[in-house]
Amino acid sequence: MLIQWFAQRATSMKTAATAITAGKESSQIGLAPRRRQKVRVFLNNTVALAHQQARVIAENSSQKVKELVGSMSIDEWDEARWTAEWEGASVLVMIHQVLLNALRAGLVRISDIDLLVFDECHHARRHHPYSMIMREFYDHCPPHDRPHIFGMTASPLNSHQTASDSAMHLRAMLDSSICTVDLTASLDAPPSQPQSICYEYMLPPDYAATPLTLALSAQCGGSSAIAAGLKAAPAILSLLGPFGVDQMWHHYIHQWHRKTRQRPAPPMLAAHKLPPLSSPLPGHHLAD
């Protein structure tokens, strides 16, 4: 598993440096001695991606995973709560802004992180939280105490830069090297011919216009709203049948009723009131 490999590699590489610098951390200006275990932090741009990534990591590794998103009222957490969450997991999956806010508030230190993963790392530009985390905290952390950085992206390119400039910018921003998969062999291989599979199906019945459609066409055909429905009715009839067409008319009439209730009725409509929505219209195929 990728996370296990990185965790083992990060631990082995930092053991010596941690032992040498353990006695020096308490003397760093403005920083309290570290009291937390180091964890791996996965950052995402959206809550949906955080949910997905936390689930996948939990299902495919033995790591204890916790997910931190804004809906958990994280802004109200104090240092004790952050310490409890930090020490209760080996992997924390969170939105990038959550970590940035905690770092700025002094509730979390960048040195408390063993491996920092940026999902969709090509966003690390200008004032994006990824950029702020690197510039405000990573750059000011002693090199021996910085987390390992692992960025993931399908395309590091930026539309405002050349491919070379985009790659150089991303490398500098994340203090990392770019690694990719060699696809030369697969690209040079002759493409396989696609196999076509045809499925035959019966054509839809030739439905006749519903009584409701005929009535609306005869009595209200001059209305722009009804005209739009009449134009769409044949296609809906062939796809969904009479019931689908009458459902469309039900929607049209409901919207029309709602709008006309909000303004005085014109003289023509005063003499020919539409039936209330609670009573079925003639030829209407609405279910109860």
C-alpha positions as CSV (number, residue, x, y, z in Angstrom):
1,M,0.0,0.0,0.0
2,L,1.4,3.4,-0.9
3,I,0.8,5.0,2.4
4,Q,2.5,2.1,4.3
5,W,5.5,2.4,2.0
6,F,5.8,6.1,2.5
7,A,5.2,5.8,6.2
8,Q,8.0,3.2,6.6
9,R,10.3,5.2,4.4
10,A,9.6,8.5,6.2
11,T,10.1,6.9,9.6
12,S,13.4,5.3,8.7
13,M,14.8,8.5,7.1
14,K,13.9,10.7,10.0
15,T,14.8,8.5,13.0
16,A,18.4,9.8,13.1
17,A,17.4,13.4,12.6
18,T,14.7,13.2,15.3
19,A,17.1,11.7,17.8
20,I,19.7,14.5,17.2
21,T,17.2,17.4,17.3
22,A,14.9,16.2,20.1
23,G,16.7,18.2,22.7
24,K,16.8,21.3,20.6
25,E,13.1,21.7,19.9
26,S,12.2,23.2,23.3
27,S,14.6,26.0,22.7
28,Q,13.1,27.1,19.4
29,I,11.7,30.7,19.9
30,G,8.0,30.9,20.2
31,L,7.5,27.1,19.9
32,A,6.5,24.7,22.8
33,P,8.1,21.3,23.0
34,R,6.4,18.8,20.7
35,R,4.0,16.6,22.6
36,R,2.3,14.8,19.7
37,Q,3.1,11.8,17.7
38,K,3.7,12.4,14.0
39,V,0.9,11.5,11.7
40,R,0.3,11.4,7.9
41,V,-2.0,14.1,6.6
42,F,-3.9,13.9,3.3
43,L,-5.2,17.2,2.1
44,N,-8.1,17.6,-0.4
45,N,-9.9,20.4,-2.2
46,T,-13.5,19.2,-1.5
47,V,-15.5,17.4,1.2
48,A,-16.5,14.7,-1.3
49,L,-12.9,13.9,-2.1
50,A,-12.1,13.8,1.6
51,H,-14.9,11.3,2.2
52,Q,-13.7,9.1,-0.7
53,Q,-10.1,9.2,0.3
54,A,-10.7,8.4,3.9
55,R,-12.8,5.5,3.0
56,V,-10.3,4.1,0.5
57,I,-7.4,4.4,2.9
58,A,-9.3,2.7,5.7
59,E,-10.5,-0.1,3.5
60,N,-7.1,-0.9,2.0
61,S,-4.7,-0.4,4.9
62,S,-4.3,-1.2,8.5
63,Q,-3.9,2.5,9.4
64,K,-6.3,4.2,11.8
65,V,-7.9,6.9,9.7
66,K,-9.8,10.0,10.8
67,E,-11.6,12.5,8.6
68,L,-11.7,16.2,9.5
69,V,-14.1,18.5,7.7
70,G,-15.6,22.0,8.4
71,S,-19.0,20.6,9.4
72,M,-17.4,19.2,12.6
73,S,-17.2,22.7,14.0
74,I,-13.4,22.4,13.9
75,D,-13.0,26.2,14.3
76,E,-14.2,25.8,17.9
77,W,-11.7,23.2,18.8
78,D,-9.0,24.1,21.4
79,E,-5.5,22.7,21.7
80,A,-6.7,19.8,23.9
81,R,-9.2,18.6,21.3
82,W,-6.6,18.9,18.5
83,T,-4.2,16.9,20.6
84,A,-6.8,14.2,21.2
85,E,-7.6,13.9,17.5
86,W,-4.0,14.0,16.5
87,E,-3.0,11.2,18.9
88,G,-6.0,9.1,18.1
89,A,-5.1,8.4,14.5
90,S,-2.1,7.6,12.3
91,V,-3.7,9.1,9.2
92,L,-5.8,12.4,9.1
93,V,-7.7,13.2,6.0
94,M,-8.9,16.8,5.8
95,I,-9.8,19.8,3.7
96,H,-6.7,22.0,3.0
97,Q,-8.3,25.1,4.8
98,V,-8.8,23.1,8.0
99,L,-5.0,22.5,8.3
100,L,-4.1,26.0,7.3
101,N,-6.4,27.5,9.9
102,A,-5.0,25.2,12.6
103,L,-1.4,26.0,11.7
104,R,-2.2,29.8,11.7
105,A,-3.9,29.5,15.1
106,G,-0.9,27.6,16.6
107,L,-2.9,24.5,17.4
108,V,-0.9,22.3,15.0
109,R,2.7,22.5,14.0
110,I,4.1,21.5,10.6
111,S,6.7,19.4,12.4
112,D,3.9,17.3,13.8
113,I,3.3,15.9,10.3
114,D,5.4,13.0,9.0
115,L,4.0,12.8,5.5
116,L,2.0,15.6,3.9
117,V,0.0,14.6,0.8
118,F,-1.5,17.2,-1.5
119,D,-4.3,15.8,-3.7
120,E,-4.7,17.7,-7.0
121,C,-1.4,19.5,-6.2
122,H,-1.5,21.5,-9.4
123,H,-3.7,24.0,-7.4
124,A,-0.6,25.0,-5.4
125,R,-0.5,28.5,-6.9
126,R,-0.8,32.1,-5.7
127,H,-3.0,32.3,-2.6
128,H,-4.3,28.8,-2.6
129,P,-4.2,27.1,0.8
130,Y,-1.6,24.6,-0.6
131,S,0.7,27.5,-1.4
132,M,0.1,29.2,1.9
133,I,0.9,26.0,3.9
134,M,4.2,25.6,2.0
135,R,5.3,29.3,2.2
136,E,4.1,30.2,5.7
137,F,5.0,27.1,7.5
138,Y,7.0,24.5,5.6
139,D,9.7,27.0,4.4
140,H,10.1,28.3,8.0
141,C,10.4,24.8,9.5
142,P,14.0,23.5,10.1
143,P,14.9,21.2,7.2
144,H,15.5,18.2,9.5
145,D,11.9,18.6,10.9
146,R,9.9,19.2,7.7
147,P,7.4,16.6,6.6
148,H,7.9,14.6,3.5
149,I,5.8,16.1,0.6
150,F,3.9,13.9,-1.8
151,G,1.8,15.7,-4.5
152,M,-0.7,13.9,-6.8
153,T,-2.1,15.3,-10.0
154,A,-3.2,14.1,-13.4
155,S,-2.0,17.2,-15.1
156,P,0.6,19.6,-13.7
157,L,0.1,22.0,-16.6
158,N,-1.2,25.6,-16.3
159,S,-3.0,27.2,-19.2
160,H,-1.0,30.5,-18.6
161,Q,2.4,28.8,-18.7
162,T,4.4,26.5,-20.9
163,A,4.7,22.9,-19.9
164,S,8.3,23.4,-18.8
165,D,7.4,26.5,-16.7
166,S,4.5,24.8,-15.1
167,A,6.6,21.8,-14.1
168,M,9.4,24.1,-12.7
169,H,6.9,26.2,-10.7
170,L,5.3,23.1,-9.2
171,R,8.6,21.6,-8.2
172,A,9.7,24.9,-6.6
173,M,6.3,25.4,-4.8
174,L,6.3,21.8,-3.3
175,D,10.0,21.5,-2.9
176,S,9.8,18.2,-4.7
177,S,10.8,16.3,-7.8
178,I,8.3,15.3,-10.5
179,C,7.9,11.5,-11.0
180,T,5.7,10.0,-13.7
181,V,5.0,6.6,-15.3
182,D,6.8,5.7,-18.5
183,L,4.0,5.0,-21.0
184,T,6.2,4.9,-24.1
185,A,5.8,1.1,-24.5
186,S,2.0,1.3,-24.3
187,L,1.8,4.2,-26.6
188,D,4.0,2.5,-29.2
189,A,2.0,-0.7,-29.1
190,P,-0.6,-1.1,-31.9
191,P,-4.1,-0.1,-30.7
192,S,-6.5,-3.0,-30.3
193,Q,-9.5,-3.0,-32.5
194,P,-12.7,-2.3,-30.6
195,Q,-15.4,-5.0,-30.6
196,S,-18.8,-3.8,-31.6
197,I,-21.8,-5.4,-29.9
198,C,-25.3,-4.7,-31.2
199,Y,-28.5,-5.1,-29.2
200,E,-31.8,-5.1,-31.0
201,Y,-34.9,-3.7,-29.3
202,M,-38.5,-3.1,-30.2
203,L,-39.5,0.3,-31.5
204,P,-41.8,2.3,-29.2
205,P,-45.5,2.1,-30.0
206,D,-47.0,4.8,-32.2
207,Y,-48.9,6.6,-29.5
208,A,-51.6,9.0,-30.4
209,A,-51.8,12.5,-28.8
210,T,-53.4,12.4,-25.3
211,P,-56.8,14.0,-24.8
212,L,-55.1,16.6,-22.5
213,T,-52.7,17.5,-25.3
214,L,-55.5,17.9,-27.8
215,A,-57.6,20.0,-25.4
216,L,-54.7,22.3,-24.6
217,S,-53.8,22.6,-28.2
218,A,-57.3,23.6,-29.2
219,Q,-58.1,26.0,-26.4
220,C,-54.7,27.4,-25.5
221,G,-52.5,26.9,-28.5
222,G,-51.8,30.7,-28.8
223,S,-50.0,30.7,-25.4
224,S,-46.2,30.7,-25.7
225,A,-45.9,28.3,-22.7
226,I,-48.3,25.9,-24.3
227,A,-46.6,26.2,-27.7
228,A,-43.3,25.2,-26.1
229,G,-45.0,22.2,-24.6
230,L,-46.6,21.2,-27.8
231,K,-43.3,21.3,-29.5
232,A,-41.7,19.0,-26.9
233,A,-44.7,16.7,-26.6
234,P,-44.0,14.3,-29.6
235,A,-40.5,13.5,-28.4
236,I,-41.7,12.9,-24.8
237,L,-44.6,10.8,-26.1
238,S,-42.2,8.5,-28.0
239,L,-39.9,8.2,-25.0
240,L,-42.2,8.1,-22.0
241,G,-45.6,7.4,-23.4
242,P,-48.9,9.2,-22.6
243,F,-48.3,9.2,-18.9
244,G,-45.0,11.1,-19.4
245,V,-46.7,13.7,-21.6
246,D,-49.4,14.4,-19.2
247,Q,-46.8,14.6,-16.4
248,M,-45.2,17.3,-18.5
249,W,-48.5,19.2,-18.8
250,H,-49.1,18.8,-15.1
251,H,-45.8,20.6,-14.5
252,Y,-46.6,23.3,-17.0
253,I,-50.1,23.9,-15.6
254,H,-48.8,24.0,-12.0
255,Q,-46.2,26.6,-12.9
256,W,-48.8,28.6,-14.8
257,H,-51.2,28.5,-11.9
258,R,-48.4,29.7,-9.5
259,K,-47.5,32.6,-11.7
260,T,-51.1,33.7,-12.4
261,R,-52.0,33.7,-8.7
262,Q,-49.3,36.3,-8.2
263,R,-50.9,38.9,-10.6
264,P,-54.5,39.9,-11.4
265,A,-56.2,37.6,-13.8
266,P,-56.9,39.1,-17.3
267,P,-60.6,39.4,-18.3
268,M,-60.5,36.3,-20.6
269,L,-59.3,34.1,-17.8
270,A,-61.9,35.4,-15.3
271,A,-64.6,33.8,-17.4
272,H,-62.8,30.5,-18.0
273,K,-61.1,29.5,-14.7
274,L,-58.9,26.5,-14.7
275,P,-59.8,23.6,-12.4
276,P,-57.9,23.5,-9.1
277,L,-54.8,21.2,-9.1
278,S,-56.4,18.9,-6.6
279,S,-59.0,17.7,-9.1
280,P,-57.9,15.6,-12.0
281,L,-58.2,17.0,-15.5
282,P,-60.0,15.1,-18.3
283,G,-57.7,12.6,-19.9
284,H,-55.1,13.2,-17.3
285,H,-53.0,10.1,-16.4
286,L,-51.7,11.3,-13.1
287,A,-51.4,8.7,-10.4
288,D,-53.1,9.3,-7.0
